[in-house]
Amino acid sequence: MVRIKHRYLLINILYPSKAPNFSTKDDIPDVIQFRAPTPDNFETGVLLRMIKEGVNELYGDYGLGMIAGSLKIIYLSAPTSTAIIRVSRDHYRLVWTALTMATRLPKPVDLPCVIQVVRTSGTIRKAEEEAIRRAKASIVRSKQSAQTNGSVGIDILRDFNLVGRYHQPSPAPNIRDGPTNHDSSESEVQID
């Protein structure tokens, strides 16, 4: 029996123009504006339909048939505008091309966007780790930008509940760091 191999595409949805969430404020840093949250009515079915329509437009029925059996949206996060898409290893470039060529989200959302494939991975674990690493880096950039541009950026981050969400856990205490009853000089072994 042959195992079907997949690729996992980690994507970011960027908004080059003003997103609807930020229409009232003009002095928002670009770091925050481009990585705006996706509206809540953008769901996995809408993204799946957008990919299928894009592949059909670029590659016709052949391309649609090649990806139809293995295409699946594994993860979609509206607050971070991030998604993980699973597709067969042989045909992941068809999906990548369709995502790159997309310039607008479909009808329920209907916003201009740029979809950026930031990582292609053979395992979902590595794609998830990259998504977490990028989310943390984005928050750090947003905080730095907010400090240089004033308090508007921090207020926006608080509105979206992003300040303090990702923090480094404190390291677990090491059992061996506790008090010992023997002299450390006697227990050390030196090898010459």
C-alpha positions, 0 to 999 in steps of 0.5 A: 500500500502506498502512502499519500504524501502531502504538503502543508502551505502556511499562508498570510492574508495581507491587506494593502488598503485600509481594512474595514476594522481600521477605517476611522483611524488614519495614523495606524502603523503599516505593520498593523494595517497590513496584518489586519484581522480577517473579517469573521464571515471569511470561513474555511468554505470560502477559502476552499472555494476561492482556491478551487476557482483560482486553480480552475481559472488557471489550469482548467478541469485538469488542475481542479481534478488534480487537487480536488481529492487532497485539498483541505483547510487544516487551520484558519485564524481570522485574528492573525489572518493565517491559514494552513492548507493541505494538498498533495505533494505532487500538485501543491504548486497549482494551489500556490499559484492560485493563491499568489494570483488572487487579488480579492477575497470572495463575495461575502468578504469582498476585500482587496488582498494579497495572499502570501505563502510563507512556508511549505512544509512536509509535516503539519507540526513544522507549519504550526511551529512557523505560524506561532513563531511568525505570530510572536514576531508580528506582535513584537514588531507591532509593539516596537512600531507602536512605541515609535509612533505613539500609543495608537498601535498599543490601543489597537493591539489591546482592542484585538486582545493581542497584547500579552497573549503570546508570552514565554512560559517560565522555565520549569524548575530543575529537580537537580537545582535543589539543595544537596547533602553532599559536597560538590567537589567530591562528586565531580569526576575529572577526566584527563 
